[in-house]
Amino acid sequence: MREPTLKEHTVRGALMKERITALVVHQNSETLLSLKCALERQGMCIIQAESRAQAIRMLGGQSPAPLLFTDTELPDGTWADILAEAERAAQPVNVIVVARVVDTRFYVETIETGAFDFLAPPFVATDLAYVVRGALENVLARRGARLPIANSAEKGPS
């Protein structure tokens, strides 16, 4: 059995220190309700928004949820609107688009537009854990990469 890498220790450490929060954006979608339950079983803390407007408010703070799972259609927008809002967040957020069915063309469109990943039911625990782990490692690395820049800016010129 191989030893975990430093990155794996860091992600595990982050998971052990605090529960990871994910924002799930949907309006009473059975698909997203099913996903929400699956994420909770994996130990995640879930917050929920039922519209683009609510999601914007939740993304507006200094420390938005690192992972965002969004339905394809919302009462006031689409997954693409949510992705655009997440890109404006104070810290990096990885967006995962959740569709009711697998659609290869739609999958390619979401990834090319900037979504981290694309899911469709059934939500098999091992597959979901793989996606969450990858998204979390990526977003934590991106958030960590911003810290030295912010710290050097605070110190001023040397």
Sequence and secondary structure as in RCSB ss.txt:
>XXXX:A:sequence
MREPTLKEHTVRGALMKERITALVVHQNSETLLSLKCALERQGMCIIQAESRAQAIRMLGGQSPAPLLFTDTELP
DGTWADILAEAERAAQPVNVIVVARVVDTRFYVETIETGAFDFLAPPFVATDLAYVVRGALENVLARRGARLPIA
NSAEKGPS
>XXXX:A:secstr
     HHHHHHHHHHHHS  EEEEE SS HHHHHHHHHHHHTT EEEEESSHHHHHHHHSSSS  SEEEEESEET
TEEHHHHHHHHHTSSS  EEEEE SS  HHHHHHHHHHT SEEE S   HHHHHHHHHHHHHHHHHHHHHHHHHH
HHHHH   
